[in-house]
Amino acid sequence: MGFHIMPALKLSPKYQVVIPREIREALHLTPGQNVQVIAYEDRIELIPEKPIQSMRGFLKGIATDVPRDGDRF
């Protein structure tokens, strides 16, 4: 997706924000999807949760012949 600069958001009286359509579409966000909220230094980060099934195969091709400590499998 890269980095997108968006106009400033305004908090509603209930402290809600609307994620701009461009961002929702780029990240394939859906209504009701869980999002982790992280306070980091002086900013707020939103991390969309993904179903574990979508992670299948993401390590395909990783080198498994690296040296390991004796107590690691």
N, CA, C and O atoms as a GROMACS GRO file, in nm:
protein
  292
    1MET      N    1   0.082  -0.118   0.000
    1MET     CA    2   0.000   0.000   0.000
    1MET      C    3   0.087   0.125   0.000
    1MET      O    4   0.053   0.222  -0.068
    2GLY      N    5   0.194   0.125   0.072
    2GLY     CA    6   0.277   0.243   0.079
    2GLY      C    7   0.228   0.339   0.185
    2GLY      O    8   0.156   0.302   0.277
    3PHE      N    9   0.267   0.463   0.170
    3PHE     CA   10   0.236   0.566   0.269
    3PHE      C   11   0.138   0.664   0.208
    3PHE      O   12   0.163   0.718   0.100
    4HIS      N   13   0.027   0.689   0.276
    4HIS     CA   14  -0.074   0.784   0.229
    4HIS      C   15  -0.084   0.899   0.328
    4HIS      O   16  -0.093   0.878   0.449
    5ILE      N   17  -0.083   1.020   0.276
    5ILE     CA   18  -0.108   1.137   0.360
    5ILE      C   19  -0.252   1.178   0.339
    5ILE      O   20  -0.295   1.207   0.227
    6MET      N   21  -0.327   1.180   0.447
    6MET     CA   22  -0.469   1.212   0.440
    6MET      C   23  -0.495   1.340   0.518
    6MET      O   24  -0.417   1.378   0.605
    7PRO      N   25  -0.606   1.405   0.485
    7PRO     CA   26  -0.643   1.523   0.564
    7PRO      C   27  -0.664   1.485   0.710
    7PRO      O   28  -0.688   1.369   0.742
    8ALA      N   29  -0.656   1.583   0.796
    8ALA     CA   30  -0.676   1.558   0.938
    8ALA      C   31  -0.817   1.507   0.963
    8ALA      O   32  -0.912   1.545   0.894
    9LEU      N   33  -0.830   1.421   1.063
    9LEU     CA   34  -0.961   1.370   1.103
    9LEU      C   35  -1.010   1.449   1.223
    9LEU      O   36  -0.931   1.508   1.297
   10LYS      N   37  -1.139   1.450   1.240
   10LYS     CA   38  -1.197   1.519   1.354
   10LYS      C   39  -1.267   1.417   1.443
   10LYS      O   40  -1.343   1.334   1.394
   11LEU      N   41  -1.242   1.424   1.571
   11LEU     CA   42  -1.310   1.336   1.665
   11LEU      C   43  -1.454   1.381   1.681
   11LEU      O   44  -1.483   1.500   1.691
   12SER      N   45  -1.545   1.284   1.682
   12SER     CA   46  -1.685   1.316   1.709
   12SER      C   47  -1.702   1.341   1.860
   12SER      O   48  -1.610   1.314   1.937
   13PRO      N   49  -1.819   1.391   1.900
   13PRO     CA   50  -1.842   1.410   2.044
   13PRO      C   51  -1.830   1.279   2.123
   13PRO      O   52  -1.808   1.282   2.244
   14LYS      N   53  -1.843   1.163   2.054
   14LYS     CA   54  -1.829   1.033   2.121
   14LYS      C   55  -1.688   0.976   2.100
   14LYS      O   56  -1.665   0.857   2.124
   15TYR      N   57  -1.594   1.059   2.056
   15TYR     CA   58  -1.454   1.020   2.033
   15TYR      C   59  -1.441   0.917   1.921
   15TYR      O   60  -1.351   0.832   1.926
   16GLN      N   61  -1.526   0.922   1.822
   16GLN     CA   62  -1.520   0.832   1.708
   16GLN      C   63  -1.455   0.903   1.590
   16GLN      O   64  -1.460   1.026   1.579
   17VAL      N   65  -1.393   0.824   1.502
   17VAL     CA   66  -1.336   0.877   1.378
   17VAL      C   67  -1.386   0.793   1.261
   17VAL      O   68  -1.426   0.678   1.279
   18VAL      N   69  -1.382   0.850   1.143
   18VAL     CA   70  -1.417   0.778   1.020
   18VAL      C   71  -1.288   0.757   0.943
   18VAL      O   72  -1.216   0.852   0.915
   19ILE      N   73  -1.260   0.631   0.907
   19ILE     CA   74  -1.142   0.600   0.826
   19ILE      C   75  -1.178   0.633   0.681
   19ILE      O   76  -1.277   0.581   0.630
   20PRO      N   77  -1.100   0.717   0.614
   20PRO     CA   78  -1.131   0.756   0.477
   20PRO      C   79  -1.144   0.635   0.384
   20PRO      O   80  -1.075   0.535   0.400
   21ARG      N   81  -1.233   0.647   0.286
   21ARG     CA   82  -1.262   0.538   0.194
   21ARG      C   83  -1.135   0.485   0.126
   21ARG      O   84  -1.118   0.364   0.111
   22GLU      N   85  -1.046   0.575   0.083
   22GLU     CA   86  -0.924   0.532   0.015
   22GLU      C   87  -0.844   0.435   0.103
   22GLU      O   88  -0.792   0.335   0.053
   23ILE      N   89  -0.834   0.465   0.231
   23ILE     CA   90  -0.761   0.378   0.324
   23ILE      C   91  -0.836   0.248   0.346
   23ILE      O   92  -0.776   0.140   0.344
   24ARG      N   93  -0.969   0.257   0.367
   24ARG     CA   94  -1.050   0.135   0.387
   24ARG      C   95  -1.036   0.040   0.269
   24ARG      O   96  -1.019  -0.080   0.287
   25GLU      N   97  -1.042   0.095   0.148
   25GLU     CA   98  -1.032   0.011   0.029
   25GLU      C   99  -0.892  -0.046   0.011
   25GLU      O  100  -0.876  -0.164  -0.023
   26ALA      N  101  -0.789   0.036   0.034
   26ALA     CA  102  -0.651  -0.010   0.017
   26ALA      C  103  -0.617  -0.123   0.115
   26ALA      O  104  -0.540  -0.213   0.082
   27LEU      N  105  -0.675  -0.117   0.237
   27LEU     CA  106  -0.646  -0.218   0.338
   27LEU      C  107  -0.752  -0.328   0.344
   27LEU      O  108  -0.744  -0.418   0.427
   28HIS      N  109  -0.851  -0.320   0.255
   28HIS     CA  110  -0.960  -0.418   0.249
   28HIS      C  111  -1.030  -0.433   0.384
   28HIS      O  112  -1.059  -0.544   0.427
   29LEU      N  113  -1.056  -0.320   0.449
   29LEU     CA  114  -1.126  -0.321   0.577
   29LEU      C  115  -1.275  -0.345   0.554
   29LEU      O  116  -1.331  -0.302   0.453
   30THR      N  117  -1.337  -0.414   0.648
   30THR     CA  118  -1.479  -0.444   0.636
   30THR      C  119  -1.552  -0.399   0.762
   30THR      O  120  -1.492  -0.394   0.870
   31PRO      N  121  -1.681  -0.367   0.750
   31PRO     CA  122  -1.756  -0.328   0.870
   31PRO      C  123  -1.754  -0.440   0.973
   31PRO      O  124  -1.772  -0.557   0.939
   32GLY      N  125  -1.733  -0.405   1.098
   32GLY     CA  126  -1.730  -0.504   1.205
   32GLY      C  127  -1.594  -0.568   1.227
   32GLY      O  128  -1.576  -0.644   1.322
   33GLN      N  129  -1.498  -0.539   1.140
   33GLN     CA  130  -1.364  -0.597   1.155
   33GLN      C  131  -1.297  -0.539   1.279
   33GLN      O  132  -1.310  -0.420   1.307
   34ASN      N  133  -1.226  -0.623   1.354
   34ASN     CA  134  -1.154  -0.578   1.472
   34ASN      C  135  -1.025  -0.507   1.431
   34ASN      O  136  -0.959  -0.546   1.335
   35VAL      N  137  -0.993  -0.401   1.505
   35VAL     CA  138  -0.872  -0.324   1.481
   35VAL      C  139  -0.804  -0.302   1.616
   35VAL      O  140  -0.868  -0.257   1.711
   36GLN      N  141  -0.676  -0.334   1.623
   36GLN     CA  142  -0.599  -0.309   1.745
   36GLN      C  143  -0.562  -0.162   1.751
   36GLN      O  144  -0.526  -0.103   1.649
   37VAL      N  145  -0.572  -0.101   1.868
   37VAL     CA  146  -0.538   0.040   1.886
   37VAL      C  147  -0.415   0.047   1.976
   37VAL      O  148  -0.415  -0.006   2.087
   38ILE      N  149  -0.311   0.113   1.927
   38ILE     CA  150  -0.186   0.122   2.000
   38ILE      C  151  -0.147   0.268   2.016
   38ILE      O  152  -0.141   0.341   1.918
   39ALA      N  153  -0.122   0.311   2.140
   39ALA     CA  154  -0.067   0.443   2.167
   39ALA      C  155   0.085   0.429   2.164
   39ALA      O  156   0.143   0.358   2.247
   40TYR      N  157   0.149   0.496   2.070
   40TYR     CA  158   0.294   0.485   2.054
   40TYR      C  159   0.352   0.626   2.052
   40TYR      O  160   0.324   0.705   1.961
   41GLU      N  161   0.433   0.657   2.152
   41GLU     CA  162   0.488   0.790   2.171
   41GLU      C  163   0.376   0.893   2.164
   41GLU      O  164   0.288   0.892   2.250
   42ASP      N  165   0.376   0.980   2.064
   42ASP     CA  166   0.274   1.084   2.058
   42ASP      C  167   0.173   1.061   1.947
   42ASP      O  168   0.115   1.156   1.894
   43ARG      N  169   0.151   0.934   1.911
   43ARG     CA  170   0.056   0.905   1.804
   43ARG      C  171  -0.029   0.783   1.837
   43ARG      O  172   0.001   0.709   1.931
   44ILE      N  173  -0.133   0.764   1.759
   44ILE     CA  174  -0.222   0.649   1.772
   44ILE      C  175  -0.208   0.565   1.645
   44ILE      O  176  -0.216   0.618   1.534
   45GLU      N  177  -0.185   0.436   1.660
   45GLU     CA  178  -0.176   0.346   1.545
   45GLU      C  179  -0.291   0.249   1.548
   45GLU      O  180  -0.326   0.195   1.654
   46LEU      N  181  -0.352   0.225   1.433
   46LEU     CA  182  -0.461   0.130   1.418
   46LEU      C  183  -0.410   0.014   1.334
   46LEU      O  184  -0.364   0.033   1.222
   47ILE      N  185  -0.417  -0.107   1.388
   47ILE     CA  186  -0.367  -0.226   1.320
   47ILE      C  187  -0.485  -0.321   1.296
   47ILE      O  188  -0.539  -0.377   1.391
   48PRO      N  189  -0.526  -0.340   1.169
   48PRO     CA  190  -0.638  -0.430   1.141
   48PRO      C  191  -0.600  -0.575   1.175
   48PRO      O  192  -0.492  -0.621   1.141
   49GLU      N  193  -0.690  -0.644   1.242
   49GLU     CA  194  -0.670  -0.786   1.268
   49GLU      C  195  -0.708  -0.864   1.143
   49GLU      O  196  -0.800  -0.827   1.070
   50LYS      N  197  -0.636  -0.973   1.120
   50LYS     CA  198  -0.664  -1.059   1.006
   50LYS      C  199  -0.694  -1.199   1.057
   50LYS      O  200  -0.638  -1.241   1.158
   51PRO      N  201  -0.781  -1.272   0.987
   51PRO     CA  202  -0.807  -1.411   1.028
   51PRO      C  203  -0.679  -1.494   1.014
   51PRO      O  204  -0.601  -1.474   0.921
   52ILE      N  205  -0.659  -1.585   1.106
   52ILE     CA  206  -0.538  -1.667   1.104
   52ILE      C  207  -0.526  -1.745   0.973
   52ILE      O  208  -0.415  -1.774   0.929
   53GLN      N  209  -0.639  -1.779   0.911
   53GLN     CA  210  -0.636  -1.852   0.785
   53GLN      C  211  -0.568  -1.771   0.675
   53GLN      O  212  -0.506  -1.828   0.585
   54SER      N  213  -0.578  -1.638   0.682
   54SER     CA  214  -0.516  -1.555   0.579
   54SER      C  215  -0.364  -1.553   0.590
   54SER      O  216  -0.296  -1.509   0.498
   55MET      N  217  -0.310  -1.601   0.702
   55MET     CA  218  -0.166  -1.603   0.723
   55MET      C  219  -0.101  -1.730   0.667
   55MET      O  220   0.021  -1.741   0.661
   56ARG      N  221  -0.184  -1.825   0.626
   56ARG     CA  222  -0.131  -1.952   0.576
   56ARG      C  223  -0.036  -1.927   0.458
   56ARG      O  224  -0.071  -1.859   0.362
   57GLY      N  225   0.084  -1.982   0.469
   57GLY     CA  226   0.183  -1.973   0.362
   57GLY      C  227   0.267  -1.847   0.363
   57GLY      O  228   0.351  -1.830   0.275
   58PHE      N  229   0.249  -1.757   0.459
   58PHE     CA  230   0.324  -1.632   0.454
   58PHE      C  231   0.473  -1.651   0.481
   58PHE      O  232   0.553  -1.562   0.452
   59LEU      N  233   0.513  -1.767   0.535
   59LEU     CA  234   0.654  -1.796   0.558
   59LEU      C  235   0.712  -1.889   0.451
   59LEU      O  236   0.825  -1.937   0.465
   60LYS      N  237   0.636  -1.913   0.346
   60LYS     CA  238   0.682  -2.003   0.241
   60LYS      C  239   0.815  -1.953   0.185
   60LYS      O  240   0.830  -1.835   0.152
   61GLY      N  241   0.911  -2.044   0.176
   61GLY     CA  242   1.041  -2.009   0.122
   61GLY      C  243   1.142  -1.961   0.225
   61GLY      O  244   1.255  -1.931   0.189
   62ILE      N  245   1.102  -1.954   0.352
   62ILE     CA  246   1.196  -1.908   0.454
   62ILE      C  247   1.306  -2.012   0.473
   62ILE      O  248   1.281  -2.133   0.466
   63ALA      N  249   1.427  -1.965   0.496
   63ALA     CA  250   1.540  -2.056   0.516
   63ALA      C  251   1.524  -2.129   0.648
   63ALA      O  252   1.507  -2.066   0.752
   64THR      N  253   1.529  -2.261   0.644
   64THR     CA  254   1.515  -2.340   0.766
   64THR      C  255   1.648  -2.402   0.809
   64THR      O  256   1.654  -2.474   0.908
   65ASP      N  257   1.755  -2.373   0.734
   65ASP     CA  258   1.884  -2.433   0.764
   65ASP      C  259   1.977  -2.337   0.841
   65ASP      O  260   2.099  -2.352   0.835
   66VAL      N  261   1.920  -2.242   0.911
   66VAL     CA  262   2.000  -2.148   0.989
   66VAL      C  263   2.044  -2.215   1.119
   66VAL      O  264   1.973  -2.301   1.171
   67PRO      N  265   2.161  -2.176   1.171
   67PRO     CA  266   2.206  -2.235   1.298
   67PRO      C  267   2.107  -2.199   1.411
   67PRO      O  268   2.058  -2.086   1.418
   68ARG      N  269   2.079  -2.296   1.498
   68ARG     CA  270   1.986  -2.275   1.608
   68ARG      C  271   2.052  -2.315   1.741
   68ARG      O  272   2.143  -2.399   1.745
   69ASP      N  273   2.005  -2.253   1.846
   69ASP     CA  274   2.052  -2.291   1.979
   69ASP      C  275   2.009  -2.436   2.005
   69ASP      O  276   1.911  -2.484   1.949
   70GLY      N  277   2.085  -2.504   2.091
   70GLY     CA  278   2.059  -2.645   2.119
   70GLY      C  279   1.921  -2.673   2.177
   70GLY      O  280   1.868  -2.782   2.160
   71ASP      N  281   1.863  -2.574   2.246
   71ASP     CA  282   1.733  -2.598   2.307
   71ASP      C  283   1.617  -2.555   2.216
   71ASP      O  284   1.503  -2.549   2.261
   72ARG      N  285   1.644  -2.526   2.089
   72ARG     CA  286   1.542  -2.484   1.995
   72ARG      C  287   1.521  -2.594   1.890
   72ARG      O  288   1.614  -2.664   1.851
   73PHE      N  289   1.400  -2.607   1.846
   73PHE     CA  290   1.372  -2.708   1.743
   73PHE      C  291   1.380  -2.648   1.606
   73PHE      O  292   1.360  -2.718   1.507
   0.00000   0.00000   0.00000
